[in-house]
Structures are given as structure tokens and as C-alpha cells.
Amino acid sequence: MLYFYQHLPEYISPIAFSIGNFEILWYSLMYLAGFLVVYLFLKYRMVDDNLILDFLIYSFIGLVIGARLGYVFFYDFNYFWMNPLETISPFNSSGGFVGISGMSYHGGLVGVITASFIFSRVYKVGFLEWMDFIVPAIPAGYFFGRIGNFLNGELYGKATDCFWGMYFKTDISKILRHPTQIYEALLEGLLLFLILWPLRNKSIFPGQLVILYLAGYGIVRFFVEFFRKQEGNLIYNLTMGQWLSILMILTSIVMFFWLKKGRYKKEKQEAF
């Protein structure tokens, strides 16, 4: 039984099904499932389907652009500086087809926040109020996204002697590794959802749930990075992902005091 568990990723094909030469990957299906689940949770809270669907279009565009540019700037800037066309081209400098790979969660976050700000201006809704409405459902989407990473055999962790480690088909070293995709699915996805969703209607001031989301994800991601396979060079013994997570946590702290101060001033003015 343990043997089957540890070798499970090797039995999983990343291809869900094929139609002729056209292949549908589990990875793609899981990301679509993630968007669908977020949509259903938001629809549960708001009847206006059009507003939610329009937002998801904005956020999807922001996510893709931000995640790609985040990877370029945060993880391999020197390479893409010398090969700028490979930022968007599926062909390498030798003309070979390699596809477009490399996405950054933190870059995607910046992209979604930017898209959400634009959306709030176009549709004339309060930015922080809208973000508080959105963020409780977002971790549910992460759960499926990380499961997609697992089924695709990517983003596995460092070598381990722990019995819950796994062997991954795409790992040429064929050693036992931390299944960090599962860690993240459970922590960034399920745990964060179970924290935020019950608080969805209990925000005391605009931006409170955004603060909790930034702090919660930052703490979880900082912890998981100790087990993830390292991307890029360490900076003062921390990964780029950890530094960006620290930035998320610091941003949440600054937002808390800034918004709390603004709320105090507003209450003081209303008192007079």
C-alpha cells in the first residue's frame, strides 16, 4: 500500500483525454474547475451573474499577464533580458518549439489586484468592498489549481526521507520528494478557505478580509517554501517566494494600521 502511494504520481498521465491529435490536460481542467468553483461561491452570494462573469474575465487576463511577467522579473530576469521575445513566444532562441512555461503566483496576485482595481473603476464599485467580497472564495480555486500541478507532475518539493514523500515521473533523479502541491492545496486552498469563508459577512471595515487573506497566504507560503524545490538563488538564505511572502505579510500589516487609522478618523468626524 505504501509503495502504491509513493509511486502514485508515476501512474497518473497528465493527459485527461485526447480528440485526435488534440490533447486535454488535467492541469487545464483543474484550473477551469478552480474558476468554476470560485464563480459558484460568488454566485451564491450575488444574483448578478453578469457582474461576476465580467470580473472573472478581467481577473483571468490580469492573472495570466501578471503571473508570466512575475516569473520573468522575479525568477529569471537576466535570461529574459537577453531573450525578451521568449517572454511571450513559444519558440526558443534556436527556433525550437518549447511552449510558454513559468508562472509566478505573486506576479499573478499583482495582476489580479490591478485588474480588480480597473474593474472597480469601470463598474463603479468600491475597490476594497469588492475585494472583500471576492477573497473568501479565492482559496477554493487554489485547491483545484494545486491539484492540477500535482496531476501535471510539476512543482514537487525537495528530497525527503519521510514516508509520505512521493516519486514523480517528471523527476529525472527518481528520488522521494515532498508532494508540496498537496501541502499547498490543503494549506493555501482548504485551510485558508475554511478561515475566510465563515467571515465573509463579518468584515468590520472595508479591506479587513483582504488583510487576512494577504497575511494568511503569506504565512502559509513562507512555511511551504522550506519544502518546495528551489527556484532561483537564495537571498540571505531565503527563497524569492519567501521574500515575496514576507512582502505580503508586511503589506497586510501596513494596510491594517492604515485602514484602522482611516476608520478611526471617520468615526471621530461622525461623532462631531
Secondary structure as UniProt FT lines:
FT   HELIX           2..6
FT   HELIX           8..11
FT   STRAND          15..19
FT   TURN            20..21
FT   STRAND          22..25
FT   HELIX           26..45
FT   HELIX           49..75
FT   HELIX           77..82
FT   HELIX           84..87
FT   TURN            93..94
FT   HELIX           105..122
FT   TURN            123..124
FT   HELIX           127..134
FT   TURN            135..137
FT   HELIX           138..151
FT   TURN            152..153
FT   TURN            163..164
FT   TURN            169..170
FT   TURN            172..173
FT   HELIX           180..184
FT   HELIX           185..191
FT   HELIX           192..196
FT   HELIX           197..199
FT   TURN            200..201
FT   TURN            206..207
FT   HELIX           208..224
FT   TURN            225..227
FT   TURN            236..237
FT   HELIX           240..271
//
